[in-house]
Amino acid sequence: MQVFGNVATLPERRVSKATGKGYWQFRLAESQRSSPLAEKTGVKSEPCWYTVRSMVDEDPELKLGNFARVTGALKVDSYIGRDGKPASSLLLIAFDVFKYEKHLTSSADDKHVEPAAPKAEAKGQQQLAPKVEPKHQERAPAQLETPERTPEPAQDMVQQELESDWSRLYS
């Protein structure tokens, strides 16, 4: 499962009691825009909160508010809350955490960074051609009337022979 969201708490390094290996844990808020119909009815979209456990013992180098992509397995973490009542939260066991950044310059080998903003062209330089969208392929119109097929004589003879065999068996 992949989740895209903003980092809500600073990543904290923890150590597993069972295996003694280190992991990083933080909270992530995935917010989605509500549809125009939902906005008219007054329904607001609430963010979905995840507790992310990055099982790679390497600092994810995330700060509050960073936009990140987290890939992993979704689990429900059930526990007894501070008030003594049972509670649960969504836990994302992550094997990949990637931080997205916006840069004004980009390099050809960095595929995950947004492209740089276009620079103003100086006079005398040739400007690039505008982007042209490909044309949609047109399909041939469907035939409204389907011609009726006439049965072939060989098929009629075979069917008559089979019917006559069945009639002999049950007579």
C-alpha positions as CSV (number, residue, x, y, z in Angstrom):
1,M,0.0,0.0,0.0
2,Q,1.2,3.5,-0.7
3,V,0.2,6.6,1.3
4,F,1.0,10.2,0.4
5,G,0.8,12.7,3.2
6,N,2.4,15.2,5.4
7,V,4.7,14.4,8.4
8,A,2.9,15.3,11.6
9,T,5.5,14.4,14.2
10,L,9.3,14.2,14.1
11,P,10.6,10.7,13.4
12,E,11.7,9.0,16.6
13,R,14.2,6.1,16.8
14,R,13.0,3.1,18.8
15,V,14.3,-0.4,19.5
16,S,12.2,-3.6,19.2
17,K,11.9,-5.5,22.5
18,A,11.6,-8.8,20.6
19,T,14.5,-8.6,18.1
20,G,16.6,-5.7,19.5
21,K,16.7,-4.0,16.1
22,G,16.1,-0.3,15.6
23,Y,13.2,1.3,13.7
24,W,11.9,4.8,13.2
25,Q,8.3,5.8,14.1
26,F,6.3,9.0,13.2
27,R,2.7,10.1,12.5
28,L,1.5,10.9,9.0
29,A,-1.6,12.8,7.9
30,E,-3.2,12.0,4.6
31,S,-5.6,14.7,3.5
32,Q,-7.9,14.4,0.5
33,R,-9.9,17.1,-1.1
34,S,-13.6,16.7,-0.8
35,S,-15.7,16.6,-3.9
36,P,-17.8,19.7,-4.9
37,L,-21.0,17.8,-4.1
38,A,-19.7,17.0,-0.5
39,E,-18.8,20.7,0.0
40,K,-22.3,21.8,-1.0
41,T,-23.8,19.5,1.6
42,G,-21.4,20.8,4.3
43,V,-19.4,17.5,4.7
44,K,-15.7,18.2,5.3
45,S,-13.1,15.7,4.5
46,E,-11.1,14.8,7.6
47,P,-7.4,13.7,7.3
48,C,-6.6,10.0,7.7
49,W,-4.0,9.5,10.4
50,Y,-1.3,6.8,10.3
51,T,1.4,5.7,12.6
52,V,4.3,4.9,10.4
53,R,7.0,2.4,11.5
54,S,9.9,2.5,9.1
55,M,11.6,-0.9,9.6
56,V,14.8,0.3,8.0
57,D,17.2,1.4,10.8
58,E,18.2,4.5,8.9
59,D,17.2,8.1,9.6
60,P,14.4,9.1,7.1
61,E,15.5,12.8,7.5
62,L,12.0,14.1,7.7
63,K,10.8,17.4,9.2
64,L,7.4,18.5,10.3
65,G,5.2,19.3,7.3
66,N,7.3,17.4,4.7
67,F,5.3,15.7,2.0
68,A,6.3,12.0,1.8
69,R,5.4,8.8,0.1
70,V,5.3,5.7,2.4
71,T,5.1,2.2,1.0
72,G,4.3,-0.8,3.3
73,A,1.7,-3.0,4.9
74,L,-1.4,-1.6,6.7
75,K,-2.3,-3.1,10.1
76,V,-4.7,-2.2,12.8
77,D,-2.9,-1.6,16.1
78,S,-5.2,-2.4,19.1
79,Y,-4.3,-1.2,22.6
80,I,-5.7,0.0,25.9
81,G,-5.9,3.8,25.9
82,R,-4.9,6.2,28.7
83,D,-8.4,6.3,29.8
84,G,-8.5,2.5,30.2
85,K,-10.7,1.9,27.3
86,P,-9.8,-0.2,24.3
87,A,-8.5,1.8,21.3
88,S,-7.0,1.2,17.9
89,S,-5.1,3.1,15.2
90,L,-3.9,2.5,11.7
91,L,-0.3,1.3,11.7
92,L,1.7,1.3,8.4
93,I,4.7,-1.1,8.6
94,A,6.9,0.7,6.1
95,F,9.8,-0.6,4.0
96,D,10.2,2.6,1.9
97,V,9.8,6.2,2.9
98,F,10.5,8.9,0.3
99,K,10.5,12.6,0.9
100,Y,9.3,14.8,-2.0
101,E,10.9,18.2,-2.4
102,K,10.4,21.2,-4.7
103,H,13.5,22.6,-6.4
104,L,13.9,25.4,-8.9
105,T,16.6,23.5,-10.7
106,S,16.5,19.9,-11.8
107,S,18.9,17.4,-13.1
108,A,18.2,14.7,-15.7
109,D,19.2,11.8,-13.4
110,D,16.8,12.9,-10.6
111,K,13.4,11.5,-11.6
112,H,11.5,12.1,-8.4
113,V,12.0,15.8,-8.2
114,E,9.5,18.2,-9.8
115,P,10.8,19.8,-13.0
116,A,12.3,23.3,-12.8
117,A,10.2,26.3,-13.7
118,P,10.8,27.6,-17.3
119,K,13.3,30.3,-17.6
120,A,12.6,33.6,-19.4
121,E,14.0,33.4,-23.0
122,A,16.5,36.0,-24.0
123,K,15.9,38.0,-27.3
124,G,17.4,36.3,-30.3
125,Q,17.1,32.8,-28.9
126,Q,14.7,30.4,-30.6
127,Q,11.7,29.4,-28.4
128,L,10.5,25.9,-28.1
129,A,7.4,24.7,-29.9
130,P,4.2,24.5,-27.8
131,K,3.2,21.1,-26.5
132,V,0.8,19.4,-28.8
133,E,-1.7,16.9,-27.5
134,P,-2.1,13.7,-29.5
135,K,-5.3,13.2,-31.4
136,H,-7.8,10.7,-30.2
137,Q,-8.3,7.8,-32.6
138,E,-11.7,7.7,-34.2
139,R,-13.6,4.4,-34.3
140,A,-15.7,3.3,-37.2
141,P,-19.4,3.7,-36.5
142,A,-21.1,0.6,-35.3
143,Q,-23.5,-1.1,-37.7
144,L,-27.0,-0.7,-36.5
145,E,-28.5,-3.5,-38.5
146,T,-26.9,-6.9,-38.4
147,P,-27.6,-9.1,-41.4
148,E,-29.3,-12.4,-40.6
149,R,-27.2,-15.4,-41.3
150,T,-28.6,-18.2,-43.3
151,P,-27.8,-21.7,-42.0
152,E,-25.6,-23.7,-44.3
153,P,-27.2,-26.8,-45.8
154,A,-24.6,-29.1,-44.4
155,Q,-25.4,-28.0,-40.9
156,D,-29.1,-28.6,-41.4
157,M,-28.5,-32.1,-42.6
158,V,-26.3,-32.9,-39.6
159,Q,-28.9,-31.5,-37.2
160,Q,-31.6,-33.6,-38.9
161,E,-29.5,-36.7,-38.6
162,L,-28.9,-36.1,-34.9
163,E,-32.6,-35.5,-34.2
164,S,-33.5,-38.7,-36.0
165,D,-31.0,-40.7,-33.9
166,W,-32.5,-39.3,-30.7
167,S,-36.0,-40.1,-31.8
168,R,-35.0,-43.7,-32.5
169,L,-33.4,-44.1,-29.1
170,Y,-36.5,-43.0,-27.1
171,S,-39.2,-44.6,-29.3
